[in-house]
Amino acid sequence: MLKIGVILGSVREGRNGLAVAKWTTEKAKAFTQGQEVEFELVDLLDYELPFLGTKATAKQEEAIKKWSDKMASFDGYIFVVAEYNHGVSGAFKNALDFLNPEVKDKALAFVGYGGLGAARSIENLRMIAGQLAMATTQTNVNLSLMTDFEKMSIFKPADYHEGELKALLGQLINWSSALKTIR
Ligand SMILES: Cc1cc2nc3c(=O)[nH]c(=O)nc-3n(C[C@H](O)[C@H](O)[C@H](O)COP(=O)(O)O)c2cc1C
C-alpha cells in the first residue's frame, strides 16, 4: 500500500488552503478507488514548530519529532501551497528545513493556489525539493483566486482541474512506487 501525504502548508488565520487541501484529498481518494494507495491530509497548523535554529521548548521538541515522524511515514506527497510574494510561505519553508532523510528519494506533486495561481511558488518549491532529493512531477494543479474562488474566498474550482489532478496522481503514484524500490 502506497501512502501519500497531502500537506497543507498554510497556517494563516482564515486561510483558503484548508478548502483546497480537503478537495485535493477527497478527489484523490475518489479518483484512485481500488488502487493500492491511501491519502492523508496533514495540516501544518497541528505542528507548533519553532523557527529552525532557535532554542526549542520541550513542547516544541515534541512537535518537531511529531512532524518528522509524520513526514517520514509517507511514500509520496502532494504539497498544497499558496503563493506569498512570488514564493513559498515562510511558515512552510521553515517546516521543510527541519526535514531531510524523511523525504529523501520520494516523489512530490503540487496543488498551488494564489491571486494569479501559484506557478512561481511551485517553481520555487521545485528548487527546494531538488536539494531535498525529492522527485517532482511534471503536472501540477494551479488554482486562481480570480477564477476558482468566489469573492476570492469561497472555493469553487473549475471542472478542468479534475483532469489535471488525475494526471498529477498518475505521475505521483508511478514515481512513488518506483522510488520505493530504491529506499
Ligand atoms: C503576504 C502575502 C503575499 C502574497 N503574495 C502573492 C503573490 O505574490 N502572488 C499571488 O498570486 N498571490 C499572492 N498572495 C495571495 C495569496 O496567495 C492568497 O491570499 C492565498 O489565499 C494565501 O493562502 P492562504 O489563504 O491559504 O493563506 C499573497 C498573500 C499574502 C498574505
The ligand as an SDF file (V2000), in Angstrom:
LIG
                    3D

 31 33  0  0  0  0  0  0  0  0999 V2000
    1.8710   38.2110    2.2960 C   0  0  0  0  0  0  0  0  0  0  0  0
    1.1140   37.7730    1.0780 C   0  0  0  0  0  0  0  0  0  0  0  0
    1.7420   37.7800   -0.1450 C   0  0  0  0  0  0  0  0  0  0  0  0
    1.0750   37.3430   -1.2850 C   0  0  0  0  0  0  0  0  0  0  0  0
    1.7340   37.3180   -2.4830 N   0  0  0  0  0  0  0  0  0  0  0  0
    1.1270   36.8210   -3.5650 C   0  0  0  0  0  0  0  0  0  0  0  0
    1.8360   36.7010   -4.7860 C   0  0  0  0  0  0  0  0  0  0  0  0
    2.9920   37.0530   -4.8900 O   0  0  0  0  0  0  0  0  0  0  0  0
    1.2040   36.1810   -5.8620 N   0  0  0  0  0  0  0  0  0  0  0  0
   -0.0960   35.7450   -5.7890 C   0  0  0  0  0  0  0  0  0  0  0  0
   -0.6090   35.2620   -6.7960 O   0  0  0  0  0  0  0  0  0  0  0  0
   -0.8110   35.8350   -4.6380 N   0  0  0  0  0  0  0  0  0  0  0  0
   -0.2150   36.3640   -3.5310 C   0  0  0  0  0  0  0  0  0  0  0  0
   -0.9140   36.4470   -2.3430 N   0  0  0  0  0  0  0  0  0  0  0  0
   -2.2840   35.9470   -2.2890 C   0  0  0  0  0  0  0  0  0  0  0  0
   -2.2850   34.5780   -1.6450 C   0  0  0  0  0  0  0  0  0  0  0  0
   -1.7060   33.5980   -2.4740 O   0  0  0  0  0  0  0  0  0  0  0  0
   -3.7110   34.1900   -1.2880 C   0  0  0  0  0  0  0  0  0  0  0  0
   -4.1960   35.1410   -0.3410 O   0  0  0  0  0  0  0  0  0  0  0  0
   -3.8330   32.8070   -0.7040 C   0  0  0  0  0  0  0  0  0  0  0  0
   -5.1880   32.5720   -0.4010 O   0  0  0  0  0  0  0  0  0  0  0  0
   -2.9720   32.6550    0.5450 C   0  0  0  0  0  0  0  0  0  0  0  0
   -3.1090   31.3640    1.0500 O   0  0  0  0  0  0  0  0  0  0  0  0
   -3.9380   31.0860    2.4030 P   0  0  0  0  0  0  0  0  0  0  0  0
   -5.2750   31.7750    2.2390 O   0  0  0  0  0  0  0  0  0  0  0  0
   -4.0780   29.6060    2.4820 O   0  0  0  0  0  0  0  0  0  0  0  0
   -3.1140   31.6780    3.4960 O   0  0  0  0  0  0  0  0  0  0  0  0
   -0.2670   36.9020   -1.1930 C   0  0  0  0  0  0  0  0  0  0  0  0
   -0.9040   36.9080    0.0630 C   0  0  0  0  0  0  0  0  0  0  0  0
   -0.2290   37.3120    1.1880 C   0  0  0  0  0  0  0  0  0  0  0  0
   -0.9240   37.2710    2.5320 C   0  0  0  0  0  0  0  0  0  0  0  0
  1  2  1  0
  2  3  1  0
  2 30  2  0
  3  4  2  0
  4  5  1  0
  4 28  1  0
  5  6  2  0
  6  7  1  0
  6 13  1  0
  7  8  2  0
  7  9  1  0
  9 10  1  0
 10 11  2  0
 10 12  1  0
 12 13  2  0
 13 14  1  0
 14 15  1  0
 14 28  1  0
 15 16  1  0
 16 17  1  0
 16 18  1  0
 18 19  1  0
 18 20  1  0
 20 21  1  0
 20 22  1  0
 22 23  1  0
 23 24  1  0
 24 25  2  0
 24 26  1  0
 24 27  1  0
 28 29  2  0
 29 30  1  0
 30 31  1  0
M  END
$$$$
